[in-house]
Amino acid sequence: MDSNHYADNFFQSLSSHLPRPSSMLSPDEVRRKSQESAKKVFEDWQTLGSIIQRHEELIRKRWVKKSQQQKKTILLTAWPNIPTQHRPDIEAFIRKGQSPGIQARSKEAYMWPYINMEDLLKPKLLLIFLNSRGRHYPDEFVHSDLELAAFGETTGATTPAFLNGYTMLFLGRTTADTYGELLSWDDDKDAFDNMINGIGMHPGHGLQALEIQQRIWGFLVTCCQLLLHDISSEALTSGDVQPEPGPISSQDTNITSLEAIALESPYRVPAKLEFSRLRALASAACDTMEDNLWALREDPSYFAQVMQDYAEHRQEIILDEYGQKHPTLITSGKPLFWNRVLGAVVGQAYFGFATFYEAQRQIIALNTLAEAYKSDIDPTMDLPSEYTDAFQNLRFLLEAAAKDIIQQLQMGIFPSPPMRSFCTRKPQDPNTTKIVTYYNPPATRDQPNKRLMYLLDTIFKEDQLFLFGLHSATDELGRLIQSEPEVRALISPWVAGRISQLSTVSECLHQLHLYQPWARKIEDGMNLKKDDLLKSYKESFSGWLPIIGVNLEQSSLHQLADPSDGKFTYPAQRRRNKDNVNQMRSAEQNLDKFWKAVDLYYKARTGGKFHHDMVAHLLAKDRCIQRTPPWTELVKSDPRQNQIDYIYQPFSSVYHDPSAQITGAFSRTTLTEKPAKLKTRGTPSTATEAISAAQVDNLAVTDQQPMIAVDKRAHKVFKALFHSPLNPDIPGEIPWQDFLHAMISIGFSAEKLHGSAWNFTPTSLDVERSIQFHEPHPIDKIPFLWARRFGRRLNRAYGWTGKMFTLR
């Protein structure tokens, strides 16, 4: 009795709801099917390549000139019953069970989800598709083609055939006779390992991949024939080969987005792991978290805004079934409520920064190992164990970060102001702190909003997310928010920020997944090493557990943190006068008093170690908190006599005598010649040393940064970002497009992440790090208070000042 017979008996014994193979095949049947498909794939590949090499320029011109209706006709002729919408596999899955046989009729949607009218009608996606498939061998796409159809298998909509004891090989096979070769595990000692390592495929998957590729190349050949209908068959594939036209992109090369990258990805040559991109994403996210820490401790208006945002996204805000407020909101001063808000603000700010810093550190370490082992890497062999461990530890860390962000989203999305009216809460049980809420969407047939709810539900349910994949879920969520105004209106800035964080983590995980053919084995092997990976994760954050466990609920810190009484009112957007300056100084003093109390509270409850101790050695040593100097009356004969922009003080006042502070106007570049580089881990500092005014006087005060000439539009932006408080002319709002133009004009590329974040990566600029900024939402203009913070962040990151930017 052969192994397939045993397998058949095994599958028959499974529960009826579990997927079964589509068929049980013999080796001869697999060889026959694979040879037939491989022959057709290479015939169409040869034809397409011959056409593209001779007529690509003409194809581009004709496709661009076609009307939408003409393009639809071509696509429908080449692929009858082509799905109408983006990701038809997702739509088919949502609709499954609504009518009998819908899954069977949806095979095309699952096997070729990127062959759809909505995407291919976009200006250049078909042209990108033709270029990549016409100029590269089929084996370069075979694994990605199968992976793009994986949703169908994970949901049980498409199931591969089964043949035990054999492996199919594709990589490096460039002829029809060798493509998809079937090898027995008994006859070839490496055959089984090649399947496990991702070099080869299980025969069922191999046949699926061949079916997918056969249909793709046939479709593309037909599209070319329809576009070049007036050229004879012989002339299509013969004649002189022409130079390849320039690159195709559906976007400005300086401005891109994760949505656009994800949209183009199925049509391009499969991407490879880019350590530079991985580092840039992690570095920008880490620096954003660090800047958040500084702003929380420096800027009273920012602190008040963050506290209010967190308060507006807590489940206690939702009224119960009887229209009553939560018990924490009806007590005088709301002490428990504000202490809970404060705990979330402090905890997520500090531990969030530590998490992204650790991710950045591990990425750099992984890149170092990649360089060290590059001469030893062989696709037919396992990776060195040290290298594999580094991949798995980084994936574990990023997956833990994703779970934390998802939990924040799950807790905050429905209480958010745009969604709150659709939610109710069960009356609070006095015996528990657990809050039970219900989402009651309005009776509507609005498909975009229903799709949003489906995607959120998918992200929040671990089993659903496993089927869907985090990268697919975040891509779809980002695309939906960007393309549907009704959906975008339901996303608050706080929620958009969490979606941005999640998309950053998701993209980092996706980059690691691109490390083929090893990624599959790396990921599968993590299940066998959960205990070791958890131990390594805990070691990375040793010392944090007591700090995370500090409970603020019974503290009196709420009195110092509650922003609702106006103690943090900060009129920095107004012209400076005595009243405004005094108000700003009072707000700054209230903020300093609050943070000193928080630091001491944690310090007393953790045996002397508090959150700032855990990150002090990671923070730039030359940073100081900016404070408003006392008001001085102007003297007519010398309007700027004795006036200074700011005074400065160290980050934490727990160790510091506040009377020893820096005064004067100076750039961060007076303290260091270059922007701060990534610090390596070492012994945490036990004190924040104060820099005296005398020490500042001894430093070189000349700004060493180069002058940057910009156009009038960009100059206006930088003038607003680095506005001097001594200038009585207060700038207005900055259009977001003007800010993008300014950053690109001085040497950054801009990438839109999902949510509200934009990642700015230096291209022709002599700086070492990327930086992220959040696009205003729902308006598209940067208020002056935001612009002031943007400028402060650029000063911290690069040492820039307003004097550097001159009008071209």
Steps between C-alpha positions, in 0.01 A plus 500: 500500500663834391538812714230683307248231597588547867468875453162456335375297798637765736321787325176303487517463878521875557204701627274620219577869562874456445643556147597202288726479194327576172624164369743214572746472212760247394857603407425433132190723512697782663780472242251504213312802633816692585663436162188611315474818707874576490500466120211748469657741753828513307330530162304804618802636690709480182224668298449778754873562529538526125211749478619712792859515375381641168183697571494606867523872422208476257295293748550769767392780266190317380387392849533852638294642214215251542180614668383323813231320300751385239728370775208315659422334167860380462513362854163325467602345168829375642343382828123439471307559825797689648409612856404865524658599832832505683574182701203296379620214723418704809160591364433134418596396851272763655211381283559129553200318636258761365410277207568134415804431286650848530840361598516276195417792272770713665806293412630769264466761772712294738761375252555832319385774743705768323335430162209739543352794316542762775876459528591431138307807383740717697734683260813284506444176690441289187814652345702413813355147481599459134849633560581274795354180351641566154857561612547247783488121519195328651702353789554851640125524566400146586514523880341846515224393259409216733523720807269762350239224472559372855186663643290257301672201656504632856126564480433160343368650177774341286681183598801347323523143376699254713797281424717376782877438478585740218625856448468729197786733409476832315779734607774533240301291249479698175370239255163328471660157538650577843242744636297332775716186501361236738754332730439208734621526858634146463703578190632844594640550851441878486146491362319505837728769646451713189124491552528588869749779432274663242735425210257247358126450532257229597364357171149631571634851542723457196203415281310800638796729423517367143126552454531856626795577272348335194195726525706815566729472198211401276304805619791739441571364151133555408513859636800571277332348195190714558705818545707420187212358295620671182841328509538154348577200719841463337591867547393484866782262591767566237710793395756708682504500879451853634665657809288469813298818567546688824365377833126501563350638817149607580628764742745785554838344580541736797155439644371150551275310739464155647168483319667562162784257575253231604284567194792465256667208679310209334586635156871560556795266537476369858674728748796392713584582860647852517687560824523871418122527483460290814741725690340818370150392610612388846725802551227748408248326726749491787589866460131591485446326833802677648373835375164419656673456837674835471183679390300350789752640747571826321180629341200560731256527209622173352475323836146633549401393148638147547324463837174618346542269198556199725201600711280525191597146397428319826202269528375681813398786269224288344157538655338183631178341375296745713690808387695525828864602540762262630549517881856637456359805320250608762735524799637842586821566312479161326813378682483136393425588138785748463745272679412223254549737210833610644618141545431429134673819382816443707519126446447504124735795451793347685460131425400579141827686454696215661330250268577685178853571617555130563356420155741748344793350693412146393461606135848651501639185665323284239644709218847455651452122502378513139823670399710258704336190348435624145771280350355194677135546399381232259132464398537122513622501861373607841605835642761508779324444834608839640352672195174302524471580872539872426221487240269315736567726799428807288180350361387408853564856619313655207208260540478592871502869405223439246285326764545794737400754234202286395387490863521879519294526181246251628452700819496841333329473162137480616518766777660739248285807430398401143395149609370555851141573403472145359614337826342417833642365824366247742447652847820466700519196729640635832684170555723535194689763303411329174292717268264337250408705193285432196528638151159573343561629149223693331277307261674582175598336177820701489751242379818699582396532866409132518837415349670713769319309774595171340868596478507625860334181617759302306788687665351461848440123475821299507363204302362727229823697484693177456292417193511849358858599585597822678658654191193435284270632774694824553536555126127458447417720799735773380364483144142518623566802724685679222248431225167535684414841654217344705747260661764768551242707689467216753874498581609742773859637503579281805380188317683603182819525705461142627428375149822671388696325775343166407579549131865575587528177699311310229732631229807401706359147537424494129858599418624206708255274316663603172820322605427206276538207478590488871216711646249216500724270702595786735132571568394137529788427737381764746217273616757253632697767685228700675652460847848600385368799307291616795803470728710707261221759475481533878878536523484788251265683737636384834422754769177623340261263675491685837456831317219373279335361813483837679136588562408869493132452583525592869749785450434872517681559171170563325487843665822596321414327170134588433511753212134598525560782752721697258826463693678409175359782288795601284445798265818443297307582184441858613726800492714522807397750763520503877172313554571233240856444623381468860231253389757293310745499790222395738402210270864392471543510878184290542632245252842484669333460839286218366790305345714536811213352704456214248872420502512494880181290520644230274840520665349440845306193384765322295788485742660817366479421125238678293402528135744780422790295634413226252535726196744768621795328334306485173409868483722758336726639769504852357127565509351752735142604561411838360348752739363854464714775656341767722339793326716807461360834400630633170728802503427735212867573434578124482187286436688173551702600803540212746255286306568130446300240311496223759657362812582130531488234769578125516245234409424382854511719810514209746878518517545860400514835675264712290695815581789366291363543149616616163389839375526654159415421140711224350474215255532137590803497274691702761502190716591243238643514152274230354150372561492241774566148379348183633630431850604150596370352818708553810463576866203735547577845630398557859482877464436764240792739516422869479695717258581832655480832321877531536548175313274627222706817477810289441341312211538610140181689427548518125247285316699266278200391293513588128273764354216356291356703212131431437225642282243750624238235578740291712653807665161606628455154654838493678451857618179386672652178637789686661308812598678705769282592798657845485349558156163674550365372165331165568484274192177340389417139423725305263334295223615139530597492133729798559670313785550195274644726231740663747632169635543348154667814364784473754570132438242270659274241341154475656311177557143493625446226755153374585318722746635854526880453507742599226854366497765744371823330391812701407605444138737783405535650846801454731309366800490149638141432607145503377222689675122462520230765514125456525275658242227721651161331512228573396629838368804513269674800660759502777395734784772729635528302825567186297747689279685613812530138613610389153777759506609395848519137387710593196731696730534200732556256215735698280599814692321722249403861565307755299819692411620205288231544233556776249284610210635379168 
